[in-house]
């Protein structure tokens, strides 16, 4: 059943909000002082972000396509797999969803933000940064991770193997993201998604949080540009090889 644009836009807003609530919620549970999950480790964040992608995919994959990522939307449109006329509405919905999702995370964890003194731990619950303080290393890692994500996402959802079982395909997307966070994500976070990093970073810069420190706007272009380029390259390669 085809859904109209309004329904799909609403789905992208909700789906992206869920991505941030579950994903950055997991980060907040690990990083912020006083939570029951404090210092529970990177594997909690990896599985948190895996589920953060999996749940919206299962709910909205058959409605909006569950893009929840501007780089994915642009990569598909660049290869004539998505109409350009719907790119801006989808991206607008994704940005709004990320903003709403991050506001909900802050509301849920506000007492623990107040207890946390380390600025980098607070920023980690919003946005990404490179642990080596290297924009080049950050760009390389974000590009590699995003390339694998988008190549894998198109491959999984369009593979003949899953032709009669799209639900399992969308389930697999969550495990793909979990694997990427575990294997390549330790350097930057990672973002793999311009909306996931940019909108929470904007909120970080404007909200009055104790001990929040810098929003690191000098790094902000990396998790925006790298996934956008990777999306075009990865989906173009898959399209050239298999479609």
N, C-alpha and C positions, 0 to 999 in steps of 0.2 A: 504493500500500500504506500503510494507516494504521499509525502507530507508537504504542506505548503511552507513557504519561506519563513513565515512568522513562527510557526511551530518549531521549525528547525533552528531558528535563531534563539528562541527560548531554551531549547535543548542544549545549545552550545553555551549559553550563559550558565545554566545549572551544571552542566558537565564540567566546565572549567572551574566553577566555584567548588565543586566536589573534589576536583584534582588538588586544589590548593588546601582545602580544609583537611583532607586526609593526608596529603603529602607534607605540607608545612606543619600540620598538626602533629605528625609523627616527629618531625624535627624539633618542634617546641617541647614535646614530651621528653625528648632526650637531652636537649641543651639547657632548658630553663631550670633554675634552682628550685627545689621544693616539690617538683612533680613526682609522682610515683614511678615514672620511667626515667628519672634523671640519671644520666651517665650509663644508660642501658646499652649504648653502643651503636655502631654503624649499621649492623645487620637489621636493627629495628627500623632505621631510616630507609634502608634499601627495600625491605618488605613493605613499609608504609607507602613509599612511592610506587612500588609495584601494584599494590592494591588501589592506590590513588588513580592509576590509569585503568586498571582492570574494571573497577566498579562502574565508572561512566561509560566505558566501552560496552559492557554488557547491557546497560540501561538504554543508551542512546545510539549504539552502533547501527541499529536498523532504522533509526529515525533521521538523525542529522549526519550520520557517518562518523560521529564522535571525533571530529578533528581536534578540538580543544587546544589548538596550537597553530598560530599564524604561519609558521614555517611549513607546516604540513599542507595547509590550505593553499599557500602560494606555490609550493612545489607541485601539487596536483594541477592547479590551474595552468602553470607553465607548460605542462605536458598534455593539455587539453583533456584532463580527467576530472575537471571541475569548472563550472562556468565562471568566467572572470566577472560577470555582472553580480555575482554573489560573494565575491572575495571580501569586499569592504564590510558588508553586513556581518559576515562570519567573524572577521577580525575584530570588529567593534564589539561583538557579543563575547568573544574570548577575553578581550581586555576588561570588559565590564565584569565578567564572571570571576576573573582573577582578583579584581579589586574587592568584590563582595566576599569572596572566599577568604582573603587575607584579613579583612575586617572581622570576620567571624572567628578566625584563629586568635586575633588579638583580644577580642571580647572574652573568649573562652579561657585564655591564659593570662589575663591582665595581672592577677596577684603574683604570678610567678615571674612575669617581666619585671615587676617592682623589686623582687628579691634578687634578681640576677645582676651582678656587677660587671661581668665581662662583656664589653661591647661587641666583640666578634661572635659570641654565642647568641646575642640578641639578633644581630644582622643575619646570622645563619637561618633563623626562623622566618626571615623575609626573602632574602636573596642570596646569591652566590658570590664567591670570591676565590681567587687562586691562592692556595696555601703557600706557594713559593713566591708570591707577590710578583708574578710574571704574567703580563698580558699575553705574551706569545705562547707560553705554555698553556695558559687558560684557553686561548683560541684553538690551539691544536687539540686539546682534550675535548672541548665542546664540539668541535667539528667532527672528530672521530666518533664520539658518542652519538651525536645527532645523525650522522650519516648512517650508522648501523641501525638506529631507531627507525628512520624513515624508510630505508631499504627493507628492513625487516617488517615494518608495519604494512607496506604495500605487498610484500611477498607473502606474508601470512594471510592477509585478508583477501588476496586475489589468487592464492595458490590453488591449483586443481585439487590438492590434497584436502582442502577444507571447503570445496565447492558445495557440498551438501551439509555442512556443519559450521555455519558462520559463528555460532555461539562459542564453539571451542576455539575458533580463530581469535575471537576477541578476548577470550580467557587467556590465550597465549601471549597477548600483548602485554599483560601485566607482568608475566614472568620475564619477558624480554626487557622491560624497564628495570625490574629488580636486578637482573643480571648485569645490565649496564651500570647501575649505581654501584654494584659490588665490584665490578672489574675496572671501570674507567672513571668512576665518579669521585674517588678519593681526592683528586686534585682540585676540583672546583665546586663540587656540591652534589650533582651537576644540575644545570638548568634544562638544556635540550629543548627549550621552549621560550621564545621571547616574551610572551605574555606572563608566564610563570615567574620570570625574574623582574621584568620592568615594572609592572603594576605594584607588586609588593614593595619594590625599592622606592617607588614614589610615596607610598604610604609610610615607609620607614622614615623618609625625609621630612614628612609633614606632621606625623603624630608626635605628641609630647610623651615620650617614654623615658623613664629614668635610666641613666647610664647607657643610652643607645649608641653614642659615638657617631662616627662617620658613616654615610650611606655609600661611600666609595663610588661616586659618579664617574671617576676617571676610568673605572673598569666596566661600567654599565653597558658599553657598546659591545663588549665581547659576547655575552650570552644573548644578544640580539642578532648581531651580524653572523656569527658562526653558525647557529642553527638555520638561519635563512638561506645562507649559501649551501649548507649541507643538504637542506631539503630539496633545492633545485637539482643539485648534482646527483644525489642518491636516487631520487624518483626518476630523473632522466635516464640514469643508467639502467634501472630496472625496466623502464618503458622500452628502451632500446633493445635490451637483451631478450625480454620475455613477452612483450605485448605487441 
